[in-house]
Amino acid sequence: MKHKKKAHYRTTFFDFNRYFFKYLWYINHVIISLLVVLLLCAYLISRAEGMSFGDSLYFSFITAFTIGFGDITPHTTIGKFMSIIVGLAGIIFTGIIVAISVRALASALKDEHEE
C-alpha cells in the first residue's frame, strides 16, 4: 500500500509539472515581455547610475523578485523610476507564476480525482 501511495504522489507531481509548463506556454509572450522589461530597465539603470550591466541586472532581478538585499541602491531620479517599473513588473510576474501554479495544481488534482 505504501508503495502505491508513493507512486500516486509521483504521478500527481508529474501531472502538475505537465500542466504548469502547458499553461506557461500559453502565455509565453507575457513572460518574455516581462523579462524584456527587466532587461531594458537594467540597461537604463546601468546607464543612469554609472554601474556595470551585471550589477544593474542583479539589482533588477533582486528587486523584481522582492528580495531587496539593499546592497545596491539607485541614486538618480531615472534609476529610482526604473526601480519602480522593475518592482511592478516583478509583482506581475510573481502573480502570474502563482496563478499558473494554482491552475496546474487544480488540473492535476482533477485528473487524480477522475482516476
C-alpha positions as CSV (number, residue, x, y, z in Angstrom):
1,M,0.0,0.0,0.0
2,K,2.8,2.4,0.9
3,H,4.5,1.8,-2.5
4,K,1.2,2.5,-4.4
5,K,0.7,5.8,-2.4
6,K,4.3,6.9,-3.2
7,A,3.7,6.3,-6.9
8,H,0.4,8.1,-6.7
9,Y,2.2,11.3,-5.4
10,R,4.8,11.0,-8.1
11,T,2.1,10.8,-10.8
12,T,0.4,13.9,-9.3
13,F,3.8,15.7,-9.3
14,F,4.4,14.9,-12.9
15,D,0.9,15.9,-13.9
16,F,1.4,19.2,-12.0
17,N,4.6,19.8,-14.0
18,R,3.0,18.9,-17.3
19,Y,0.1,21.3,-16.7
20,F,2.4,24.1,-15.3
21,F,4.5,24.2,-18.4
22,K,1.5,23.8,-20.6
23,Y,-0.2,26.9,-19.1
24,L,3.1,28.7,-19.0
25,W,3.5,28.1,-22.8
26,Y,0.0,29.6,-23.3
27,I,1.3,33.0,-22.0
28,N,4.9,32.7,-23.0
29,H,4.7,36.1,-24.8
30,V,3.7,37.8,-21.5
31,I,6.6,36.1,-19.6
32,I,9.0,37.1,-22.4
33,S,7.7,40.7,-22.4
34,L,8.2,41.0,-18.6
35,L,11.8,39.6,-19.0
36,V,12.5,42.2,-21.7
37,V,11.2,44.9,-19.4
38,L,13.5,43.7,-16.7
39,L,16.5,43.7,-19.1
40,L,15.6,47.1,-20.6
41,C,15.3,48.6,-17.1
42,A,18.6,47.0,-16.1
43,Y,20.3,48.6,-19.0
44,L,18.7,52.0,-18.3
45,I,19.7,51.7,-14.6
46,S,23.3,50.9,-15.5
47,R,23.5,53.9,-17.8
48,A,21.8,56.3,-15.3
49,E,23.7,55.1,-12.2
50,G,27.1,54.5,-13.9
51,M,27.3,50.9,-12.8
52,S,28.1,47.7,-14.7
53,F,25.3,46.0,-16.6
54,G,25.9,42.9,-14.4
55,D,25.3,44.9,-11.2
56,S,22.2,46.5,-12.6
57,L,20.9,43.2,-13.9
58,Y,21.5,41.7,-10.4
59,F,19.7,44.7,-8.8
60,S,16.8,44.4,-11.2
61,F,16.2,40.7,-10.5
62,I,16.6,41.1,-6.8
63,T,14.1,44.0,-6.8
64,A,11.7,42.2,-9.2
65,F,11.5,39.1,-7.0
66,T,11.0,41.3,-3.9
67,I,14.2,40.1,-2.2
68,G,15.8,43.6,-2.0
69,F,19.1,43.0,-0.3
70,G,19.8,46.7,-0.3
71,D,23.5,46.3,-1.2
72,I,22.8,48.3,-4.4
73,T,20.6,51.3,-4.4
74,P,19.7,53.8,-7.1
75,H,20.7,57.4,-6.5
76,T,19.4,59.2,-9.6
77,T,15.8,60.1,-10.4
78,I,15.8,57.9,-13.5
79,G,17.3,55.0,-11.6
80,K,14.7,55.3,-8.9
81,F,11.9,55.5,-11.5
82,M,13.2,52.4,-13.3
83,S,13.3,50.6,-9.9
84,I,9.6,51.3,-9.5
85,I,9.0,49.8,-13.0
86,V,11.1,46.8,-12.1
87,G,9.1,46.3,-8.9
88,L,5.8,46.5,-10.7
89,A,6.9,44.0,-13.4
90,G,8.2,41.7,-10.6
91,I,4.8,41.8,-8.8
92,I,3.0,41.0,-12.1
93,F,5.5,38.2,-12.9
94,T,5.1,36.7,-9.4
95,G,1.3,36.9,-9.6
96,I,1.3,35.1,-12.9
97,I,3.5,32.3,-11.7
98,V,1.3,31.8,-8.6
99,A,-1.8,31.8,-10.8
100,I,-0.3,29.2,-13.2
101,S,0.8,27.1,-10.2
102,V,-2.7,27.1,-8.7
103,R,-4.3,26.3,-12.0
104,A,-1.8,23.5,-12.7
105,L,-2.4,22.0,-9.2
106,A,-6.1,22.2,-9.7
107,S,-5.9,20.4,-13.0
108,A,-3.5,17.7,-11.7
109,L,-5.8,17.1,-8.7
110,K,-8.8,16.9,-11.0
111,D,-7.1,14.3,-13.1
112,E,-6.2,12.4,-9.9
113,H,-9.8,12.5,-8.7
114,E,-11.2,11.3,-12.1
115,E,-9.0,8.2,-12.0
